[in-house]
Amino acid sequence: NFLTYYLLLDFQTELVSWMRGHESSVFSISVHASGKYAITTSSDTAQLWDLDTFQRKRKLNIRQSVGIQKVFFLPLSNTILSCFKDNSIFAWECDTLFCKYQLPAPPESSSILYKVFAVTRDGRILAAGGKSNHLHLWCLEARQLFRIIQMPTKVRAIRHLEFLPDSFDAGSNQVLGVLSQDGIMRFINIQTCKLLFEIGSLDEGISSSAISPHGRYIASIMENGSLNIYSVQALTQEINKPPPPLVKVIEDLPKNKLSSSDLKMKVTSGRVQQPAKSRESKMQTRILKQDLTGDFESKKNELPDGLNKKRLQILLKGYGEYPTKYRMFIWRSLLQLPENHTAFSTLIDKGTHVAFLNLQKKYPIKSRKLLRVLQRTLSALAHWSVIFSDTPYLPLLAFPFVKLFQNNQLICFEVIATLIINWCQHWFEYFPNPPINILSMIENVLAFHDKELLQHFIDHDITSQLYAWPLLETVFSEVLTREEWLKLFDNIFSNHPSFLLMTVVAYNICSRTPLLSCNLKDDFEFFFHHRNNLDINVVIRQVYHLMETTPTDIHPDSMLNVFVALTKGQYPVFNQYPKFIVDYQTQERERIRNDELDYLRERQTVEDMQAKVDQQRVEDEAWYQKQELLRKAEETRREMLLQEEEKMIQQRQRLAAVKRELKVKEMHLQDAARRRFLKLQQDQQEMELRRLDDEIGRKVYMRDREIAATARDLEMRQLELESQKRLYEKNLTENQEAVAKEMRADADAYRRKVDLEEHMFHKLIEAGETQSQKTQKVIKENLAKAEQACLNTDWQIQSLHKQKCDDLQRNKCYQEVAKLLRENRRKEIEIINAMVEEEAKKWKEAEGKEFRLRSAKKASALSDASRKWFLKQEINAAVEHAENPCHKEEPRFQNEQDSSCLPRTSQLNDSSEMDPSTQISLNRRAVEWDTTGQNLIKKVRNLRQRLTARARHRCQTPHLLAA
């Protein structure tokens, strides 16, 4: 859903910009012919981007019901064509995005849904196809459908359309490639509607295809994943036929008919040949004569892409400049650029030239993209011709064109190359000095038109290298603004190459007032390297005046060749320079480069050695620091261990205090619960007592009422008895006392019985309550003791389990430590034994070496004595010979003992006279001694490492014991 712009540079991909804005995937990208704009298309929108700033310029929004099929630029124009899924096609102006026109709807009889599109190189014909075997050809100039082509019945859908370019059709491509659903790409002529050839087959179908810009090759990706390259010339001869001759002969009808073989035509440039006449009969033919001079002049002014140079010059003189949006197109036509993609790719593939590797140091440019393009362009120029690798002003000359054509490097290179070949003629004949001949032409013209200004330059020692060469080597880019520079080069490219030299003279003449006021050389240098308040239109008019009024003998056009375009296919050889100077500079530069490489190689070696020494020092320091850190870490760990132990003790103390607090709280809670339970029991007993008191009161009340009722009954009975008393007084007098006693005795017995029952009931209640309280108290005490016993037992079990685990772990650590100690003692004994043995060997070896040293010293002493004796004998003999030349020389050795000492000394000093077997034995022993010494050194190193490891292990042992 975003667009990433990459730049491929020397097989390395560098991210230049990341352009976001699409909400769906981008399926089409179209770039303007100038390389300044690009259009990206997704299913819901199309966006116009400025490739100079990588910013979005405009956005095309549509309804969701109408999707976008494709949006693209028309070739060689500023028109944008947008095709939608409802078959509507609109044309927009690139700069203003104003809708220029809309193509009418196709007829309903052949209506298809457009899916794929193709446009000819001149942008006049649009081909559209889709899910059908019909092709629609639209004429964009007339804005109407002018032809419908029906493909063979095998074709049911069209997947891709592309016109085949031709070198002879001036952009009006006639051959269209149609890739259908069956994987076969058919090439048809849209005028004759004939099938020319086809590629691919049903067994090996084509997935996608692309045609080279010149129409020579076709690259196809097959459905099986392979890539096939087809040669168009090998496929057909019909495509590459030359166009029909431009010169036609109109002949009278002969009296007698001739066969076709009797007439032979030859087309040549500049003249018309008559047909060869037959021997049998003579024919009279009339030739329609043309104005050959005017025809040749018109051909000379004809430019590619249908432009005319004379008309462009008339347009330029009328408006002063070309339209901005057509300027690049007009320049390419004026310069007749061949667009040699293959040759330019060959130059680019050679990589960055050595002379421009450090270009950013000499010319620091803020834009990295502009710097890369400048570096690649200069490298391509240097690979094209060796002279440009040593030309110091080439970056200044090329920079304005690089900045103008930075998005199209091929056009940039060809414009600069065309400028050098035509407008920079004779610039390199005095290399590495400025072109004296060119500057002399400028000075002669200036002397003719403004002698006063030239005399002013001469009086102040200002040469043409100061007032003309800075303008030429920078092509006026330092003294003009962008718009002024473009306007000037509109006129330069439209005229003879001498126009550039005349522009230098005109610039000086138009600036004569400030120049005549300058007296210092620095002022002149500043003037010709900075922008000045000067109207470029006045300068251009002055240039045209100079071109017309300058005499022929000093006019530069008589010494400069006419415009010559770059050749197609391959670029021309550029060798207009003193080759021996360039070769000498190249050799010197190569020698300096080799010396510099040797110096850099030696410095690299020294730096590597220094780096190794520094690395070894750093490693040693790091090792010592590591040891110090380990020691500090060990101390820190010990301190941390002590701190942890102290923290553990404090934590245990706090835990014991917390346990005590919890125990006290538990006792308080138990006491409060007991008091609350006792209070509850007391309240219940009080309530029971109150209930019993109420029951007793109620019973007393009931008894009192019964007694009162009984008293009333007794009173009634007494009244009855009193009424009968009188009747029976006599009879009852005797039994009255007995009945009263009996009544009183019954009442007393009843009261005693009631009192006894109540007393027994109260005792029963008190005994039950006491027994219940004692039982509950005993049960609670027993339950609390059982819970406390369980807690104590659990705590003791956990403590014993932890102690057992600690004992097992400690026992295991003790066993490991004891095992390590035993192993260390065993290894230390082995090391000590080895060291003792090694010490004995070393002492023996030292004694042997000392013995050999004494022997060598004795042999050296004998050799010195023998040499001194020999020299003394020779000196004495020389003295005697000098005193008595005729005296016969005596033997040097007086006795056998003296003569025998010299060979023995020589045997000690010269090993070449030894017996070969003895010499080999001594060499072998020496080698064995060297090998033994190396082995001993290795053993001592290993022993030292092992001792260090054991010492480190000893330092780590207290940690294990502590653990």
Secondary structure, DSSP 4 states (H G I P E B T S, - for coil): -EEEEEEEETTEEEEEEEEE--SS---EEEE-TTSSEEEEE-SSEEEEEETTTTEEEEEEE--TTS-EEEEEEPTTSSEEEEEETTS-EEEEETTT--EEEEPPPPPGGG---EEEEEE-TTS-EEEEEESSSEEEEEETTTTEEEEEEEPPTT---EEEEEEE--TTSTT---EEEEEETTS-EEEEETTT--EEEEE--SSS-EEEEEE-TTSSEEEEEETTS-EEEEEHHHH-SSTTPPPPPS-----PPPSS---GGG----B-SSSBPPPPPPSSS----------HHHHHHHHHHB-GGG-BHHHHHHHHHHHSS--GGGHHHHHHHHTT----HHHHHHHHHT-S-GGGTTHHHHS--S-HHHHHHHHHHHHHHHHH-GGGGS-TTHHHHHHHHHHHSTT-HHHHHHHHHHHHHHTTTTTTTTTTS--HHHHHHHHHHHHHH-HHHHHHHHHTT--HHHHTHHHHHTTTTTTS-HHHHHHHHHHHHTS-THHHHHHHHHHHHHTHHHHHT--SHHHHHHHTTS--S--HHHHHHHHHHHHHHS-TTT-GGGTSPPP-PPPSSSPPP---S-HHHHHHHHHHHHHHHHHHHHHHHHHHHHHHHHHHHHHHHHHHHHHHHHHHHHHHHHHHHHHHHHHHHHHHHHHHHHHHHHHHHHHHHHHHHHHHHHHHHHHHHHHHHHHHHHHHHHHHHHHHHHHHHHHHHHHHHHHHHHHHHHHHHHHHHHHHTTTHHHHHHHHHHHHHHHHHHHHHHHHHHHHHHHHHHHHHHHHHHHHHHHHHHHHHHHHHHHHHHHHHHHHHHHHHHHHHHHHHHHHHHHHHHHHHHHHHHHHHHHHHHHHHHHHHHHHHHHHHHHHHHHHHHHHHHHHHHHHHHHHHHHH-TTSPPPPS--SHHHHHHHHHHHHHH-GGGS-HHHHHHHHHHHHHHHHHHHHHHHHHHHHHHHHHHHHHHHHHHHHHHH-
